[in-house]
Amino acid sequence: MEQKHDSVLMQEVLDALSVQPSDTVVDATLGGAGHFGAMLAQLGEGGTIIGIDADPEAVERARAAYAADRRPERPVAHLVNDNFRNLSRILERLGVGHVDKTLFDLGWSGYQIASPRGFSFQNDEPLLMTYGEGGETAADIVNGATEEELADIIFTYGEEHFSRGIAKAIVAARAKKRLLTTGELVAAVMAGTPRFYHERRIHPATKTFQALRIAVNDEIGALREGLASALAALAPAGRLAVITFHSIEDRVVKNVLRAASEAGLGALTPKKPIAPSRAEVFANRRARSAKLRVFERHVSTPSAVPNGASERQLSYV
């Protein structure tokens, strides 16, 4: 599959964050490095950009984008191969106190879809669904969870109405042989869903794959921890932007930011999420479900702590 990634809501993100040359910026989800490159271009010699991703290949793409910036006044860059749930620890290690602008793009990039890690049901690939190396895989869950546990995962994280039928079909299929590829999982999903479900515009396995990916990577737990750390590190008048792509993660983001607003930390600006334009959706179908939520911290907070970065060079962690 061709490796390609078009960053969604690019102009809307840049307008919302309004990155200034001397800002300290965090891109918590490097992905295809599109947003990273655009924010990098807005920073100057006094700025700092921190890029984070659990996928080492995403970190390499950001490294290449930084290397391509030949400006003598380019900012300091720290690139970190880690999960954004560890944001507080990462900032502490880098000596960064407060952050002016933070972006979370929760979509998975075209590069991840193209990688043979089981994210896509379009090709027959190993059933992994992991962003990095090691750890529990989708195959471990599919072959090790009970039927009830599988149904709960698929319903909770995929909002799949046929979760029980799919779970039953998976258990029946694995009784004959372990399910180790995406093709084998798709076959089980098809066996566990009614015929009319196969004729819809959305592939019948879409929600099951989403659910397993979320479970494998503990995406909801990571998101809550990452947002909490980002809000705690946000400087006075700092802004946090989050792009979501499905209702489960969007609900988490909305509730976390609403709680922060009600606690007096800041406010959602605007109150409603920003959606992509018709032109963008037409050009990039992946943008159709995207929502951008922006939170701005109130000015009446303690002064930002100096970031402690002394060398004007790339820190590659």
N, C-alpha and C positions, 0 to 999 in steps of 0.2 A: 504493500500500500504506500502511496506517495506521502512523504513527510511534509506536511504543510500546517501552518497555524496562523489564523487571522485573529488578533486580539480584539475582543468585543468592546463596544462602548469607549473606544479610545479617546475621542475628543471630549466626551462627557466626563470621563475620569480626569483628564487633564484640566478641564474647566472647574470641576468640583474640588480638586486638590489644590490647584493654583500654586504649584511648586515654585518657590523662589530660589535664586542662585545659592544662597547660604543655608538652605534648609538641610535638616537631617531627615532622610526619607527611608522608609522600609517598604520593600516589595516582598511581601511574605510568601508569595507564590510565583516564582519566576516563570515556570511553564515554558512557553516559546520565547520568552524574553522581549516580547513586543512592548509591553507597558514599561518594563525596565529600561529599554533603550530610549523610549520617549521621555521618561522622567530624568534619565541620565543627561539627556541633551538640554534640559532646563536648569540643571545644576551647574554651578561654577566652582572656582577654586576653593571657596569657603564652605562648600557643601559636602555632605556625606551621604552615600547611598548604601543601604544594606539589603542584599538579595538573599532570599532563603528558599530552599526547595528540598524536599525529601528525595527527589529524583536527581542523581548525580549528573545525568545528561542535561537536565535543565540548567544546572549550575555551570556546566561547560558552555552552554549557549550564551549565558550572561557574561561569562569570562570573555568569550569571543566578541560580544558587543562592546564590552569595556575596552578591549584591546584595539578595536577599530576606531575608538574615539581618540583622535590624535591631538585634541586641543591641549595647549600648555596649561590652560586653566581648568582642566577637567577635575571633578571632585574626587575625594577619597572613596574607594569602593571596598566593601567587605562582602565576600560571597561565601555563603554557608550552606553546606550539605546537611540539612537537619529538618525536622518537622517543625512547623510554625507553632506547635503547641509548646515548644521550648523557648519561645520568644524572650521571656524574662531572663532566662539563663544566658541566651545568646547575647543580649544587650549588656548584661553584667560582664560577661567575658570580654566584650569589645570595649568596655569602659564608656558605654553610651548611656547617658542619663535620660533625657527626654527626647522624644521624636516629634517632628513637626508634621509629617505626612506619612500615612500608612495605607497600603493597598492590599486587600485580599481579593484575588480573582479565583473563585472556587470551581471554575470550570476546568476540565482536563483537556490538555492541549492536543492538537492534531498529531504532534509527535508521540504522545502517549498512546493515542489510538492506533498509530501506525506501528508502534513497537510490539513485538510478539509476546506480550505479557498477559493476554487474556482479557483486556478491557473491552474488546470489540467482539460481537457475535458474527461479524461479516466474514471472518476467516477462521479456520480451524487451528487454534493455538493452544499452548499449554495453559491450564486453568490456574493462573497465578493471581492476577489483579493486585499485585504489590507495586508500590512506587519505587522502592529500593530493593536491595538484596536481603535475603533472609526473612525470618518471621513466618507467621501463619499465612497460608495461601487460601484462595477460594476452594481449591481442591480439598484442603484439610477440612474446611467447614462442610462442604458438600458431602464428603465421605464419612465425616465423623460425628456430625450433629444428629440428634434424634429427629424424627419426623415433626414432632411438635416444635422443636427449636428452629428447624428450617422454616416451618410455616410462619412462626413469629418473626424471624429475621426478614423474610420476604414481604410480609404484610407491613411491619413497622417501618422498614427502611425503603421499601419499594412501593408501598401503598397499593399492593397488588391484590385485587379482589379474589383471584383464583389461587391464592397462596397455599391453601390446604391441598388442592388438587395437584399443584406443582410439587409440593413437598412429598406427597404420596408417590408421585411418578418418579421422583429422584430416588427415593428409598427403594422402589421396585427395580429401577435400572441398576443401582449400585449393588443390589443383591446378586446380580449376574456378573458384574465386573466393576472395578473402581472407575469413577468418572474423572478423567484426567485432562480432558480437552474441552474447549468451548463448544465444539461441535456436539460432543456427547451431552453436555448440559442443555444445549438448545433442543436436542432431540427429546430430552426428558421434559422440558417445558412444553413443547408441542404436544407431547403425550398427555400432559396434565391439564390442558386447556381445551375448551370446546372449539369446534371447527370455525364458527363465526368469528372467533377471536383472532384467527389466523389471517383473516381477510381485511383487517383494519390497516389504516395507514401506518400506525406505529407497530414495530415488530413485537410479537408476543413475548420475547425474552427481555425486552428493554428494562422493565421494572425489576425483574429478577437479577439481572446483571448489576443494575444500580444498587440494589439492596446488598448483594454480596460484596461489591466494592467498598461500600460504606462500612460494612461489618469488618472486613479484612483489615482496613486501615483505621478503624475507630474514628471515622471522620467527624462524627458529631461531638464526641468527647474532645477531640483535638481542636475543633472549631470553638467550642466554649472556652477552652483554656487559652487559645490563641487570642480571641477577642478580649478576654479579661486582661491579658498581659498588654495588649495593644492600648486599651483604654487607660490602664494604669500608667503607661509610659508616655501618653499623649501630652504634649506641651500645652500651655495656655494658648488658646486660639488655634490649636492644632486640629487637623482633620483626619478622619478615618473613613475610607471608602471600601465598601464590600460589594462584590458582584456575585450573585447567586444564580443558580440555574434550575433548581427544582424546589418544590414547596417545603420539603422537610428542612433543608438547610436555611431557606429564606425565613421560615418560622423561627428558627433558633436565632438568627441574626436580628430579626425584628424585635424579638422579646428581650435580647441582651441589650440592644441599643435603647429600647424603650425604658428598660429598668435604669440604665445609666442616666437617661434624661430625667426620669422621675426622681432620681437621687440628687439631682441638681448638678451633675457633672458637666452637662452640656445639652445640646439639642440636635435633633435631626434637621438637616437643611438640604433639600426641602423635606417636608413631613412625609410625602408620598415617594415611593421608589421611582427612579428614572428608568424608562424603558428605551430600547434601541429604536432608531428611526425605521420607517418602512424601507427606505433605501438600503440600510444595513442588513435588515432581515432578508431582503431580496438577494443581496450579494453574498450573505453568509447565513445559511439556515441554522447554524448552531447558535446564532444570536437570538433566535425567536423567543426563547424562554428566559433570557437574561433580565435581571433586575439589579439596579445600582442603588444602594442605600448609603447616605453620607451623614456622618456625625461630626459636629464641631464642638470642641471643648470650650467652656466658658473662659473668659480672660481672667477672671478673679480666682486664679489658682497660683500656687507657688511658682517662682521663676524656674526656668529650665536649667538643668544641671549641665555644665559643659560636657561635651561628648568624649573628651579625653583622647581623641585621635590626633596623634602628632605627626605621623608620616603621611605625605601626600602621595600615597601609592596604593595599589591593590592589596588587600588582605584576603588571601584565598584559603578558607578554612575547610 
